């Protein structure tokens, strides 16, 4: 009965810290907040100026 071949990865896996880095989470939150804020500002200006037919 043949045995299954074991294939090992040549690329070593990185160790992950038990405590995630706070900086990466904060930078993602800042990016999402800026993107959302800009979108809300553009929408508000469009509504105030009455540009309802401009949206594509």
PDB file of N, CA, C and O in Angstrom:
ATOM      1  N   UNK A   1       0.846  -1.176   0.000  1.00  0.00           N
ATOM      2  CA  UNK A   1       0.000   0.000   0.000  1.00  0.00           C
ATOM      3  C   UNK A   1       0.896   1.246   0.000  1.00  0.00           C
ATOM      4  O   UNK A   1       1.724   1.389   0.899  1.00  0.00           O
ATOM      5  N   UNK A   2       0.757   2.151  -0.981  1.00  0.00           N
ATOM      6  CA  UNK A   2       1.635   3.322  -1.056  1.00  0.00           C
ATOM      7  C   UNK A   2       1.313   4.338   0.037  1.00  0.00           C
ATOM      8  O   UNK A   2       0.164   4.504   0.446  1.00  0.00           O
ATOM      9  N   UNK A   3       2.359   5.005   0.488  1.00  0.00           N
ATOM     10  CA  UNK A   3       2.180   6.057   1.495  1.00  0.00           C
ATOM     11  C   UNK A   3       2.100   7.409   0.792  1.00  0.00           C
ATOM     12  O   UNK A   3       2.657   7.587  -0.292  1.00  0.00           O
ATOM     13  N   UNK A   4       1.423   8.334   1.397  1.00  0.00           N
ATOM     14  CA  UNK A   4       1.299   9.679   0.826  1.00  0.00           C
ATOM     15  C   UNK A   4       2.629  10.414   0.948  1.00  0.00           C
ATOM     16  O   UNK A   4       3.328  10.293   1.955  1.00  0.00           O
ATOM     17  N   UNK A   5       2.962  11.159  -0.068  1.00  0.00           N
ATOM     18  CA  UNK A   5       4.211  11.927  -0.051  1.00  0.00           C
ATOM     19  C   UNK A   5       4.023  13.176   0.786  1.00  0.00           C
ATOM     20  O   UNK A   5       2.978  13.825   0.741  1.00  0.00           O
ATOM     21  N   UNK A   6       5.053  13.501   1.549  1.00  0.00           N
ATOM     22  CA  UNK A   6       5.010  14.725   2.348  1.00  0.00           C
ATOM     23  C   UNK A   6       5.762  15.815   1.598  1.00  0.00           C
ATOM     24  O   UNK A   6       6.930  15.648   1.247  1.00  0.00           O
ATOM     25  N   UNK A   7       5.096  16.912   1.361  1.00  0.00           N
ATOM     26  CA  UNK A   7       5.703  18.034   0.645  1.00  0.00           C
ATOM     27  C   UNK A   7       5.859  19.185   1.630  1.00  0.00           C
ATOM     28  O   UNK A   7       4.883  19.667   2.205  1.00  0.00           O
ATOM     29  N   UNK A   8       7.097  19.613   1.813  1.00  0.00           N
ATOM     30  CA  UNK A   8       7.363  20.701   2.749  1.00  0.00           C
ATOM     31  C   UNK A   8       7.582  21.986   1.977  1.00  0.00           C
ATOM     32  O   UNK A   8       8.175  21.985   0.898  1.00  0.00           O
ATOM     33  N   UNK A   9       7.109  23.061   2.530  1.00  0.00           N
ATOM     34  CA  UNK A   9       7.265  24.363   1.891  1.00  0.00           C
ATOM     35  C   UNK A   9       8.702  24.844   2.029  1.00  0.00           C
ATOM     36  O   UNK A   9       9.301  24.726   3.098  1.00  0.00           O
ATOM     37  N   UNK A  10       9.251  25.381   0.957  1.00  0.00           N
ATOM     38  CA  UNK A  10      10.613  25.902   0.990  1.00  0.00           C
ATOM     39  C   UNK A  10      10.661  27.285   1.618  1.00  0.00           C
ATOM     40  O   UNK A  10      11.725  27.743   2.033  1.00  0.00           O
ATOM     41  N   UNK A  11       9.519  27.952   1.692  1.00  0.00           N
ATOM     42  CA  UNK A  11       9.456  29.297   2.257  1.00  0.00           C
ATOM     43  C   UNK A  11       9.092  29.179   3.730  1.00  0.00           C
ATOM     44  O   UNK A  11       8.018  28.674   4.056  1.00  0.00           O
ATOM     45  N   UNK A  12       9.962  29.633   4.628  1.00  0.00           N
ATOM     46  CA  UNK A  12       9.632  29.539   6.050  1.00  0.00           C
ATOM     47  C   UNK A  12       8.506  30.501   6.410  1.00  0.00           C
ATOM     48  O   UNK A  12       8.441  31.623   5.908  1.00  0.00           O
ATOM     49  N   UNK A  13       7.642  30.050   7.267  1.00  0.00           N
ATOM     50  CA  UNK A  13       6.532  30.908   7.681  1.00  0.00           C
ATOM     51  C   UNK A  13       7.020  31.904   8.722  1.00  0.00           C
ATOM     52  O   UNK A  13       7.883  31.594   9.544  1.00  0.00           O
ATOM     53  N   UNK A  14       6.457  33.099   8.673  1.00  0.00           N
ATOM     54  CA  UNK A  14       6.832  34.131   9.629  1.00  0.00           C
ATOM     55  C   UNK A  14       6.128  33.886  10.951  1.00  0.00           C
ATOM     56  O   UNK A  14       5.013  33.368  11.000  1.00  0.00           O
ATOM     57  N   UNK A  15       6.796  34.263  11.999  1.00  0.00           N
ATOM     58  CA  UNK A  15       6.159  34.175  13.309  1.00  0.00           C
ATOM     59  C   UNK A  15       5.239  35.367  13.486  1.00  0.00           C
ATOM     60  O   UNK A  15       5.574  36.495  13.124  1.00  0.00           O
ATOM     61  N   UNK A  16       4.094  35.098  14.039  1.00  0.00           N
ATOM     62  CA  UNK A  16       3.162  36.187  14.317  1.00  0.00           C
ATOM     63  C   UNK A  16       3.148  36.443  15.808  1.00  0.00           C
ATOM     64  O   UNK A  16       3.138  35.515  16.618  1.00  0.00           O
ATOM     65  N   UNK A  17       3.148  37.688  16.147  1.00  0.00           N
ATOM     66  CA  UNK A  17       3.113  38.054  17.553  1.00  0.00           C
ATOM     67  C   UNK A  17       1.727  37.784  18.116  1.00  0.00           C
ATOM     68  O   UNK A  17       0.723  37.891  17.412  1.00  0.00           O
ATOM     69  N   UNK A  18       1.690  37.437  19.383  1.00  0.00           N
ATOM     70  CA  UNK A  18       0.405  37.185  20.032  1.00  0.00           C
ATOM     71  C   UNK A  18      -0.379  38.486  20.175  1.00  0.00           C
ATOM     72  O   UNK A  18      -1.610  38.478  20.187  1.00  0.00           O
ATOM     73  N   UNK A  19       0.335  39.598  20.284  1.00  0.00           N
ATOM     74  CA  UNK A  19      -0.312  40.907  20.410  1.00  0.00           C
ATOM     75  C   UNK A  19      -0.180  41.619  19.071  1.00  0.00           C
ATOM     76  O   UNK A  19       0.938  41.915  18.648  1.00  0.00           O
ATOM     77  N   UNK A  20      -1.297  41.906  18.386  1.00  0.00           N
ATOM     78  CA  UNK A  20      -1.200  42.576  17.088  1.00  0.00           C
ATOM     79  C   UNK A  20      -0.704  44.006  17.234  1.00  0.00           C
ATOM     80  O   UNK A  20      -0.903  44.647  18.266  1.00  0.00           O
ATOM     81  N   UNK A  21      -0.062  44.487  16.196  1.00  0.00           N
ATOM     82  CA  UNK A  21       0.450  45.858  16.215  1.00  0.00           C
ATOM     83  C   UNK A  21      -0.712  46.837  16.176  1.00  0.00           C
ATOM     84  O   UNK A  21      -1.635  46.686  15.375  1.00  0.00           O
ATOM     85  N   UNK A  22      -0.662  47.833  17.037  1.00  0.00           N
ATOM     86  CA  UNK A  22      -1.750  48.807  17.105  1.00  0.00           C
ATOM     87  C   UNK A  22      -1.650  49.827  15.976  1.00  0.00           C
ATOM     88  O   UNK A  22      -2.661  50.388  15.554  1.00  0.00           O
ATOM     89  N   UNK A  23      -0.447  50.066  15.493  1.00  0.00           N
ATOM     90  CA  UNK A  23      -0.261  51.109  14.489  1.00  0.00           C
ATOM     91  C   UNK A  23      -0.960  50.771  13.181  1.00  0.00           C
ATOM     92  O   UNK A  23      -1.569  51.651  12.572  1.00  0.00           O
ATOM     93  N   UNK A  24      -0.891  49.529  12.735  1.00  0.00           N
ATOM     94  CA  UNK A  24      -1.511  49.175  11.460  1.00  0.00           C
ATOM     95  C   UNK A  24      -3.028  49.305  11.539  1.00  0.00           C
ATOM     96  O   UNK A  24      -3.660  49.755  10.584  1.00  0.00           O
ATOM     97  N   UNK A  25      -3.611  48.919  12.654  1.00  0.00           N
ATOM     98  CA  UNK A  25      -5.050  49.059  12.821  1.00  0.00           C
ATOM     99  C   UNK A  25      -5.474  50.513  12.841  1.00  0.00           C
ATOM    100  O   UNK A  25      -6.511  50.874  12.283  1.00  0.00           O
ATOM    101  N   UNK A  26      -4.673  51.349  13.485  1.00  0.00           N
ATOM    102  CA  UNK A  26      -4.989  52.773  13.562  1.00  0.00           C
ATOM    103  C   UNK A  26      -4.877  53.425  12.193  1.00  0.00           C
ATOM    104  O   UNK A  26      -5.711  54.258  11.837  1.00  0.00           O
ATOM    105  N   UNK A  27      -3.866  53.062  11.427  1.00  0.00           N
ATOM    106  CA  UNK A  27      -3.707  53.676  10.106  1.00  0.00           C
ATOM    107  C   UNK A  27      -4.835  53.261   9.169  1.00  0.00           C
ATOM    108  O   UNK A  27      -5.275  54.055   8.337  1.00  0.00           O
ATOM    109  N   UNK A  28      -5.305  52.019   9.298  1.00  0.00           N
ATOM    110  CA  UNK A  28      -6.444  51.590   8.479  1.00  0.00           C
ATOM    111  C   UNK A  28      -7.698  52.370   8.862  1.00  0.00           C
ATOM    112  O   UNK A  28      -8.477  52.762   7.994  1.00  0.00           O
ATOM    113  N   UNK A  29      -7.891  52.594  10.147  1.00  0.00           N
ATOM    114  CA  UNK A  29      -9.055  53.346  10.613  1.00  0.00           C
ATOM    115  C   UNK A  29      -9.003  54.785  10.116  1.00  0.00           C
ATOM    116  O   UNK A  29     -10.025  55.337   9.709  1.00  0.00           O
ATOM    117  N   UNK A  30      -7.833  55.389  10.146  1.00  0.00           N
ATOM    118  CA  UNK A  30      -7.682  56.765   9.669  1.00  0.00           C
ATOM    119  C   UNK A  30      -7.974  56.843   8.177  1.00  0.00           C
ATOM    120  O   UNK A  30      -8.626  57.784   7.724  1.00  0.00           O
ATOM    121  N   UNK A  31      -7.502  55.871   7.409  1.00  0.00           N
ATOM    122  CA  UNK A  31      -7.749  55.868   5.965  1.00  0.00           C
ATOM    123  C   UNK A  31      -9.234  55.736   5.659  1.00  0.00           C
ATOM    124  O   UNK A  31      -9.753  56.432   4.787  1.00  0.00           O
ATOM    125  N   UNK A  32      -9.916  54.854   6.366  1.00  0.00           N
ATOM    126  CA  UNK A  32     -11.359  54.677   6.146  1.00  0.00           C
ATOM    127  C   UNK A  32     -12.117  55.929   6.559  1.00  0.00           C
ATOM    128  O   UNK A  32     -13.053  56.340   5.874  1.00  0.00           O
ATOM    129  N   UNK A  33     -11.721  56.540   7.673  1.00  0.00           N
ATOM    130  CA  UNK A  33     -12.395  57.753   8.142  1.00  0.00           C
ATOM    131  C   UNK A  33     -12.215  58.903   7.154  1.00  0.00           C
ATOM    132  O   UNK A  33     -13.163  59.641   6.885  1.00  0.00           O
ATOM    133  N   UNK A  34     -11.013  59.061   6.613  1.00  0.00           N
ATOM    134  CA  UNK A  34     -10.783  60.125   5.626  1.00  0.00           C
ATOM    135  C   UNK A  34     -11.583  59.892   4.355  1.00  0.00           C
ATOM    136  O   UNK A  34     -12.191  60.821   3.824  1.00  0.00           O
ATOM    137  N   UNK A  35     -11.587  58.662   3.866  1.00  0.00           N
ATOM    138  CA  UNK A  35     -12.328  58.338   2.652  1.00  0.00           C
ATOM    139  C   UNK A  35     -13.822  58.592   2.853  1.00  0.00           C
ATOM    140  O   UNK A  35     -14.482  59.150   1.977  1.00  0.00           O
ATOM    141  N   UNK A  36     -14.351  58.186   4.000  1.00  0.00           N
ATOM    142  CA  UNK A  36     -15.775  58.388   4.284  1.00  0.00           C
ATOM    143  C   UNK A  36     -16.099  59.865   4.438  1.00  0.00           C
ATOM    144  O   UNK A  36     -17.131  60.332   3.957  1.00  0.00           O
ATOM    145  N   UNK A  37     -15.220  60.598   5.107  1.00  0.00           N
ATOM    146  CA  UNK A  37     -15.444  62.027   5.307  1.00  0.00           C
ATOM    147  C   UNK A  37     -15.453  62.793   3.996  1.00  0.00           C
ATOM    148  O   UNK A  37     -16.284  63.678   3.798  1.00  0.00           O
ATOM    149  N   UNK A  38     -14.535  62.460   3.104  1.00  0.00           N
ATOM    150  CA  UNK A  38     -14.496  63.128   1.795  1.00  0.00           C
ATOM    151  C   UNK A  38     -15.757  62.810   0.999  1.00  0.00           C
ATOM    152  O   UNK A  38     -16.326  63.691   0.355  1.00  0.00           O
ATOM    153  N   UNK A  39     -16.191  61.561   1.044  1.00  0.00           N
ATOM    154  CA  UNK A  39     -17.419  61.181   0.335  1.00  0.00           C
ATOM    155  C   UNK A  39     -18.641  61.901   0.872  1.00  0.00           C
ATOM    156  O   UNK A  39     -19.492  62.349   0.104  1.00  0.00           O
ATOM    157  N   UNK A  40     -18.729  62.014   2.194  1.00  0.00           N
ATOM    158  CA  UNK A  40     -19.856  62.734   2.791  1.00  0.00           C
ATOM    159  C   UNK A  40     -19.823  64.216   2.429  1.00  0.00           C
ATOM    160  O   UNK A  40     -20.868  64.815   2.175  1.00  0.00           O
ATOM    161  N   UNK A  41     -18.642  64.806   2.403  1.00  0.00           N
ATOM    162  CA  UNK A  41     -18.519  66.220   2.051  1.00  0.00           C
ATOM    163  C   UNK A  41     -18.945  66.468   0.610  1.00  0.00           C
ATOM    164  O   UNK A  41     -19.664  67.429   0.334  1.00  0.00           O
ATOM    165  N   UNK A  42     -18.514  65.619  -0.306  1.00  0.00           N
ATOM    166  CA  UNK A  42     -18.908  65.758  -1.712  1.00  0.00           C
ATOM    167  C   UNK A  42     -20.415  65.589  -1.860  1.00  0.00           C
ATOM    168  O   UNK A  42     -21.051  66.326  -2.613  1.00  0.00           O
ATOM    169  N   UNK A  43     -20.987  64.626  -1.150  1.00  0.00           N
ATOM    170  CA  UNK A  43     -22.436  64.414  -1.217  1.00  0.00           C
ATOM    171  C   UNK A  43     -23.199  65.611  -0.667  1.00  0.00           C
ATOM    172  O   UNK A  43     -24.218  66.011  -1.232  1.00  0.00           O
ATOM    173  N   UNK A  44     -22.720  66.180   0.421  1.00  0.00           N
ATOM    174  CA  UNK A  44     -23.377  67.340   1.023  1.00  0.00           C
ATOM    175  C   UNK A  44     -23.342  68.536   0.082  1.00  0.00           C
ATOM    176  O   UNK A  44     -24.348  69.227  -0.077  1.00  0.00           O
ATOM    177  N   UNK A  45     -22.199  68.787  -0.542  1.00  0.00           N
ATOM    178  CA  UNK A  45     -22.082  69.901  -1.486  1.00  0.00           C
ATOM    179  C   UNK A  45     -23.014  69.686  -2.672  1.00  0.00           C
ATOM    180  O   UNK A  45     -23.653  70.632  -3.135  1.00  0.00           O
ATOM    181  N   UNK A  46     -23.099  68.457  -3.167  1.00  0.00           N
ATOM    182  CA  UNK A  46     -23.975  68.167  -4.305  1.00  0.00           C
ATOM    183  C   UNK A  46     -25.435  68.382  -3.944  1.00  0.00           C
ATOM    184  O   UNK A  46     -26.201  68.900  -4.757  1.00  0.00           O
ATOM    185  N   UNK A  47     -25.831  67.997  -2.747  1.00  0.00           N
ATOM    186  CA  UNK A  47     -27.227  68.179  -2.325  1.00  0.00           C
ATOM    187  C   UNK A  47     -27.531  69.660  -2.125  1.00  0.00           C
ATOM    188  O   UNK A  47     -28.600  70.129  -2.515  1.00  0.00           O
ATOM    189  N   UNK A  48     -26.605  70.398  -1.523  1.00  0.00           N
ATOM    190  CA  UNK A  48     -26.826  71.828  -1.285  1.00  0.00           C
ATOM    191  C   UNK A  48     -26.942  72.588  -2.606  1.00  0.00           C
ATOM    192  O   UNK A  48     -27.780  73.481  -2.733  1.00  0.00           O
ATOM    193  N   UNK A  49     -26.114  72.243  -3.584  1.00  0.00           N
ATOM    194  CA  UNK A  49     -26.148  72.930  -4.872  1.00  0.00           C
ATOM    195  C   UNK A  49     -27.243  72.403  -5.790  1.00  0.00           C
ATOM    196  O   UNK A  49     -27.455  72.955  -6.871  1.00  0.00           O
ATOM    197  N   UNK A  50     -27.930  71.367  -5.391  1.00  0.00           N
ATOM    198  CA  UNK A  50     -29.031  70.828  -6.181  1.00  0.00           C
ATOM    199  C   UNK A  50     -28.581  70.062  -7.404  1.00  0.00           C
ATOM    200  O   UNK A  50     -29.291  70.055  -8.410  1.00  0.00           O
ATOM    201  N   UNK A  51     -27.434  69.420  -7.356  1.00  0.00           N
ATOM    202  CA  UNK A  51     -26.924  68.663  -8.500  1.00  0.00           C
ATOM    203  C   UNK A  51     -27.375  67.212  -8.418  1.00  0.00           C
ATOM    204  O   UNK A  51     -26.556  66.317  -8.209  1.00  0.00           O
ATOM    205  N   UNK A  52     -28.649  66.980  -8.578  1.00  0.00           N
ATOM    206  CA  UNK A  52     -29.150  65.618  -8.447  1.00  0.00           C
ATOM    207  C   UNK A  52     -28.931  64.803  -9.715  1.00  0.00           C
ATOM    208  O   UNK A  52     -28.813  63.580  -9.634  1.00  0.00           O
ATOM    209  N   UNK A  53     -28.871  65.436 -10.882  1.00  0.00           N
ATOM    210  CA  UNK A  53     -28.733  64.703 -12.129  1.00  0.00           C
ATOM    211  C   UNK A  53     -27.300  64.503 -12.575  1.00  0.00           C
ATOM    212  O   UNK A  53     -27.058  63.933 -13.639  1.00  0.00           O
ATOM    213  N   UNK A  54     -26.346  64.962 -11.782  1.00  0.00           N
ATOM    214  CA  UNK A  54     -24.952  64.891 -12.176  1.00  0.00           C
ATOM    215  C   UNK A  54     -24.354  63.518 -11.883  1.00  0.00           C
ATOM    216  O   UNK A  54     -23.380  63.126 -12.525  1.00  0.00           O
ATOM    217  N   UNK A  55     -24.909  62.787 -10.937  1.00  0.00           N
ATOM    218  CA  UNK A  55     -24.340  61.493 -10.542  1.00  0.00           C
ATOM    219  C   UNK A  55     -24.395  60.517 -11.701  1.00  0.00           C
ATOM    220  O   UNK A  55     -25.421  60.384 -12.368  1.00  0.00           O
ATOM    221  N   UNK A  56     -23.317  59.857 -11.927  1.00  0.00           N
ATOM    222  CA  UNK A  56     -23.236  58.902 -13.036  1.00  0.00           C
ATOM    223  C   UNK A  56     -23.478  57.508 -12.509  1.00  0.00           C
ATOM    224  O   UNK A  56     -23.456  56.545 -13.276  1.00  0.00           O
TER     225      UNK A  56
END
